[in-house]
């Protein structure tokens, strides 16, 4: 029987290379008011609670943008490249 995914993620033989999360606000003005530090800590707490490996939590990269900026850059395909 296969191991549950959570156990597979904790297996030291596997290394996830890129861990990223984007917080996307509707407008630029909302982005300016967005509290990234509080939101990142809440996300990391949820990750810990879900059983993510500590190294995944510690190395998580985060960014904040807005739908306006994404559209200005040509859409999500171009913005997130």
C-alpha positions as CSV (number, residue, x, y, z in Angstrom):
1,X,0.0,0.0,0.0
2,X,1.3,3.5,-0.9
3,X,2.2,6.0,1.8
4,X,-0.1,8.9,2.3
5,X,1.1,12.1,0.5
6,X,1.9,13.8,3.9
7,X,4.4,11.0,4.7
8,X,5.9,11.2,1.2
9,X,6.4,15.0,1.7
10,X,8.2,14.4,4.9
11,X,10.6,11.8,3.4
12,X,14.0,13.4,3.3
13,X,14.8,11.8,-0.1
14,X,12.4,14.2,-1.8
15,X,13.2,17.9,-2.1
16,X,10.7,20.3,-3.4
17,X,12.8,23.0,-5.2
18,X,10.4,25.9,-5.4
19,X,7.8,26.9,-2.9
20,X,5.9,30.1,-3.7
21,X,2.6,31.7,-2.8
22,X,1.1,34.8,-4.3
23,X,-1.5,36.9,-2.5
24,X,-3.6,38.6,-5.2
25,X,-5.6,41.7,-4.4
26,X,-8.4,43.0,-6.6
27,X,-6.9,46.5,-7.1
28,X,-3.6,48.2,-6.6
29,X,-5.1,50.3,-3.7
30,X,-5.9,47.1,-1.8
31,X,-2.4,45.8,-2.4
32,X,-1.0,49.0,-0.8
33,X,-3.0,48.2,2.4
34,X,-2.3,44.5,2.4
35,X,-0.4,43.2,5.5
36,X,1.9,40.7,4.0
37,X,3.7,39.8,7.2
38,X,0.4,38.9,9.0
39,X,-0.8,37.0,6.0
40,X,2.4,35.0,5.5
41,X,2.4,34.0,9.1
42,X,-1.2,32.8,8.9
43,X,-0.4,30.8,5.8
44,X,2.7,29.2,7.4
45,X,0.6,28.3,10.5
46,X,-1.9,26.6,8.2
47,X,0.9,24.8,6.4
48,X,2.3,23.5,9.7
49,X,-1.2,22.4,10.8
50,X,-1.6,20.5,7.5
51,X,1.6,18.6,8.1
52,X,3.9,20.3,5.6
53,X,7.6,19.7,6.3
54,X,9.3,22.4,8.4
55,X,11.8,23.1,5.6
56,X,8.9,23.8,3.2
57,X,7.4,26.3,5.6
58,X,10.8,28.0,6.3
59,X,11.7,28.4,2.6
60,X,8.3,29.6,1.4
61,X,8.6,32.6,-1.0
62,X,5.7,35.0,-1.0
63,X,4.6,38.0,-3.0
64,X,1.7,40.3,-3.3
65,X,0.2,41.8,-6.4
66,X,-3.1,43.0,-7.8
67,X,-5.4,41.9,-10.6
68,X,-4.8,45.4,-12.1
69,X,-1.0,44.8,-12.2
70,X,-1.5,41.3,-13.7
71,X,-3.7,42.6,-16.5
72,X,-1.3,45.5,-17.1
73,X,1.5,43.0,-17.6
74,X,-0.5,41.1,-20.3
75,X,-2.4,38.6,-18.1
76,X,-1.4,35.9,-15.7
77,X,0.6,33.9,-18.2
78,X,3.0,36.8,-18.8
79,X,3.0,38.2,-15.2
80,X,4.0,35.0,-13.5
81,X,6.8,33.9,-15.9
